[in-house]
């Protein structure tokens, strides 16, 4: 199959970037199909760490890297990442891609403050303007990439026109002042448009042709399935669809059969509030490490679990098979990639939730929409012996029996083979089990 979707199977931060980078070695192009710079990919190559928020992971290999229409793009962030590379990148940006503007950042901030005052709880956004930009796209008032790189005078007129409306909303509805200078914004975005103009590409047409010609295409999302706007833990979600089915609409290609690789971490993490049944941090957000369990702090520190975008400590929990069965049902995973198994090394015991208990009822389905119900659920665990350092393992047989028991149980519960096991951050620190890049 020429198409591979790399899908986060939990709340994001599962390690999608590393796998996209590995698969990208034999890919012809890599497509970012949704999300914005509220999520990041971290890739380690020969000990050097690369972090991207706007660029697709394929740029490290010099592959054709495409940004599709359902991405919300901050050209300021994109420019800062592009300047780290010498020369031009093999990059294409769809003309329909929505553009994040400074008022989106302001609206994100004031919206969070308003939620705190009215409901006592904010969503926990990254304040990168993602939600407000998607909102403008859906109500047909946003700016798109073809306008950014088009006629400068037309761009200025559009920026000033929309700014007048947004300024009134920020000042009159929220009672605060805008944080940006409109004249500087006009100049900056005209300059950004001039720089990015050469990267305009009809991604829908290009990807359709690539697949028709049998070329190898990787589709990478930004967040995990449980942050999906419809099927995640609403309202503690993102503003787009990071699932397999969304690839077709987001890129603009016809539905077809593709491999869907579900990326799972050997434990779970979440940035922001919302239910995490197996949480080891007493459910607290923001995280108070003094009130977390020893296991939670151990895993968080060993896994360096801080947000790539915000630097905030992530909540940590044991592996949750109830969640995985749900996200597998939504995405139809052909296989699983288990990341960060090495971060469980050194624990005496390792746990995995196989069902929930609520008010005497035991069940193993996942009502993602009922956050109050999930907050009252207790995990039913299976326990496994711990294992020592596995960072040097390069074959499945080299893993300790207790680690293999853990992997085998995931396969049994989800009904899907684990074909990739990450035992460290580097490209080479990976075990492949009957895995084909394409």
N, C-alpha and C positions, 0 to 999 in steps of 0.2 A: 504494500500500500504506500502511495507516495506522500500521504499526509499523516502526521503525528501530532496529537494535541497533548500538551503537558498541562495537567489540571491539578490545582491544589485541592486536596481532599479533606482539609480541616479548616482552620480559620486563617490560613495564609502563613507565610514565613516558613514553609515546609522545606525549602531548598530547591525550588524550581529552577533557579538560575544555574546551579551547578549541573543539573541534568540537561538543561537546554544547551549549555556550553559543550557538554560531552557529546550529545547527539549532533550538535551543530558541525562537528568535524566532517560528517558525511552528508550534510544538508546542502541544498542549493540556495535556499532562502529561509529566513526566520522572520515570523510575523508576530508582532505584538498586537493583540486583537481587542483589548479592553483595558479600562482603568486609567489611572494617571500617575503622577509623581508622588502620590500618597503611599506608594509601595516601592520597595527597592529590591534589586537582585544583587547578591554578593557572590563573587566568583574569585577563587584563589588559584592562581597560576604560578607554579614554581615559587611558592611562598609569598607571592605578592597579591595583595587583596585589591580587587576592583569592585566598586559599588556604583550601580546605575539606578536611576529613578525614572528617566525618560527614554534612554536609548535601549533598544532590544539587545539581548545578551549576545547576539550573533556578531556584533561589531568586533569583539575580541579576536575572532577568527577571520575577519575580513570578508565575511559572507554577506550576501545581499540581505539587508535588514530593512523590514518594512513596518510602518506604523499605520494601522488600519483606521477606518472611519469612526469606530466606536470608542477609540481612545480620546481622552480629553488631554490636550497637549499644552504644557506651559513652555513657550518658546524661550523664556529666560533660563529655565532649568536645562532645557535641551542644549542651548548654546554653551552654557558653562561646562556641560559634560563633553560636548564635541570638541571644545578647545583643548582638552587633555590629549587629543590625538594629533599627530602630524599629518598634514594633507587632508584631502577630502575623504569622507567616509562613503562606503557603498550603501547609501541610505535612501529610502523613498518614503514620502509622506503623502497619504491620501488627501485629495483636495477637500473632502467632506469632514475631515477631522476638526473637532471643535477646539477652540483656543481659550485657554485660561487667561483671564485679565485680572488686574489688581483689585477690581471691585469684587471679584469672586472670593479672594482671600479675606477681604473685609467682611463680606456677607457670611462667610464661614465662621469667622470669629464672633461676630455679633449674634449670629444664630445660636452658637453654643452657649454664649452668656445668657441669652434669652431663655433657653431651655433650663439652665440651672436655676434661674429665678422663678420660672413658672411651674416646672415639674420637679425641681430639685436634683435632676440628673441629666447631664449632657450625654451625647452619643459617644464622645471621645474621638472626634475627627482629628486629622493631622493639621487642620487649618490651611491646607494647600489649595482650597477652592474647588475641590472636585465636585461635591454635591451641587453647589450653586451653578457650576458650569454645565453639568448635565441637565439641571433644571432649565437653564436658558435654551439648551439644545432642544429639549422636549417642547418648550412653549414657543419655539421658532424665532427666538430673538437673539441668539448667540452669533458670534463671529466664527467663521470657519477658515481653514488653512488657505483656501484659494483666495480669500479676501486679504489675509495677512500678506501674501506674496504678490498681490495684484497691484493695481494703480495706487500710488501713495496718497493721492488726494482723496480718492474714494475711501481708502482705509481710514484716513483722518476723519472724514465726515461720519463714518460709521462709529468710530471710537467715541467721538464727541456726542453723537446722538444717543448711544446707549449709556454713556457716562452720565448724561443729564438725568436720565431716569433712575439709575442706580444710586446716584448721589442723593436724590430726594428720598429714596427708600431708606438709605442708611441714616440720613439726618432726621427725617420726619417720622419714620416708623420706629427706628431703634434709638433715636435721640443721641447719636454720636457723630463724629466727624470722619470723613474719609482719610485714609492714611497715605495716599499717594498724590502726586502733583500731576494734573491732567496733561499739562504741556510737555512735561518730561516723558510721561507715558506715551504720548503720541510720537515723540521723537524716537523713543526706544523701540517701539513696535514697528515703526517704519524701517528702522535700521535692521531689526531682526528679520523682518520680511524680506528685505533686500539680500541678506546673507543666506536665508533658507530657501530662496526661490528656486535654486538649481536642484533642490531635492523633491520638488513636486512630482508625484507619480500617481497614476490611477492604480491603486493597490488592488482593487477589485478585479480589474482587467488583467493585471500582471499575474496575480496568484491563480486566477482561473486558467490562464494559458499555461502556467507552470505545471499545474496539476494535470491538465489535459495532455501535456507533453511528457508526463511521467517523471517530472522532476521531484526531488525530495524537499518537502516543505514542513517546517516545524511551526506550530502555533503555540505561543506562550501567553498566558494570562497574567494578571497582576496580583489578584487576591485568591483566597481559598473559597470553596463552595459554600461554607457556612456564613460567608459575608455576602452572598448573592442577595440582590434587592428583593427578590420574591421568596426564595427558598432558604434564606439564611435566618438568623435570629433577629428578625425585624422588631424594632427599628434600629438595632445595633448592627447595622450592615453598611456596605458600600452602596454606590449608586448605579451599579451595572451588573452584568451577568457573567461571572467567571466560570462558566460551565461549558461542557462539550457542545451542547446544542447551540450556544450563543455564537460559536465560531462562524457559522454560515452567514447569519444576518450581520454580524459585526464587521466581517471582512467584505461581504458582498459576493459570495460564491454559492453555487447550488449545493444542496445537501448531498452528501456522499458518505460512503463507509470509510472510517478512519480509525487508526489505533488511538486509544485514549489511555495515557499513562497517568494513573493517580499517584500524586506525590504525597507521601505521608512521613511525618516525623515519628521517631521511635517513642515519642511522648507527645503531648499537645501543648500549644502555647496560644495565647490570645493577647492582643493589644486592645485596650478599651474595655468597657463594661459589657455585661451580658452573661448569660449562664454558661458555665463550664463545670459539668457535673463532677469531673474527676480532679477539680482544682486542688492544688497543694498549698495555696496561699490564703486559705480561709475565705475564698471568694472575693477578696478585697481588691478594689481598683480605685485609685492607683495602688500599686503593690507596696505593701509595708513589709519589708523583708524581716523585720524584727518579729512579726507575727506569722511568718510563713513556717511551714514544717521544715525540718532539716533536709529532707529529700528534695523539697521544692527549691530551696536555696542551692543545694548541691547541683541539681540539674541545670538551673538557671545560670550559675556561674560557669559550669563546665561547658555548657552550650553557648555561652556569651549571648544570652537571650535578652537583647535590648533592641528596640525598633531600629531598623536600618534608616528610616526617615526621621524619626523623632528622638531616638536615643532613650526612650522610656523603657524601664524594665517590663518584660512581658510576664503575664501570669503563666504559670506552669502547672501541668497536670499529667497524670498517668495516661497511657494509651487508652483510647475509647473506641472499642469495636462497634458499639451501638451507633456512634457517629459515622464510622466508616461504612457500615452496611447501608446507611441512609444516603451518603454521598455516592456510593457505588450505584445505588438504584437510580440516582439522578443523572449520572454521567456515563454509566455503562463501561467501566474500566476494563480494558483488555488485560491489564497487568498493573502491578504496583511497584513503586520505587520507594524503598525504606531508607530514609535519610537520618543521619546523626545517631546511629545505633551506638557509636562509640561513647556518646555522652551519658549512657547508662552504665558504662564501665565503672567498677569500684563500689557499686551499691550491693548490699548484702542480699536484698530481695527486690524484685521488679514486679510491678502489678499491671494488670490490664482489665478494664471494665468490660464485662460480657453481657450485662443486663443492668436495668435500673429497678429500684424499689421506690414506690410512692404510696404512702398510706396503706401499706399491706399488699399492694398490687405489684407484681413482678412482670416486667415486659422488656422487650428488646427492640422496639421501634423508636423513632425519634420525632416527636412533635415539635419541629423547629420553631413554629409560630407561637407556641405557648410558653413564653419565657417564665411566667410566674410558676407554672407547673414544673418546668425544668429546674428552677431554683430550689424547689422542694424535693427533688429526686436525690436518692442516695445510690452510689455506684455499688454494683455487686462485682467483686473482683475475683480473678484467678491470679494466683501468685506463682512466680518463677524464681528459681535460684539466680543469684547475680553472677556476674562474670567479670574477669579482669580485663587488662588492656587488649584490645582487638585491632589496634591501628595498623598492625603489620600484616593482617590477614588479607589475602588477595584471591582466595578461593573459598567457597562455602564450607568445604571440609575443614579448612583451617580455623573456622570459628569454633569456640567452645560449645559443647553439647547444650548447655543451658541457653546460650544465645540462639542456637539453631531451634531449640524447642519454642522459643519466643516467636521466631519468624514463622515456623510451621503452624503455630496456633493462629497467627494472623491469617494465613492462607486458608486454614480450615473454616474460620469464622466468616470471612468475607467471600470465600469461594473464588478467589482470584490469585494467580501466582505472583510471588514477589520475585521480580527478575533483576532488580538492582538493589544493592545494599551499600550504603555509604558508611565508611569507617573512619572518616576524617575529612577535612575541608578541601584538600587538594584533588585535582583531576585523577591522579593516580591512586588515591585512597578509596577505591571503589571495587566492589565485587560484582561480577556479572554472572547471572544464572540463566543460560539459554536466552540471552537478550540480544536482539538484533537492532542495530541503529536504524536501519531501513530494510 
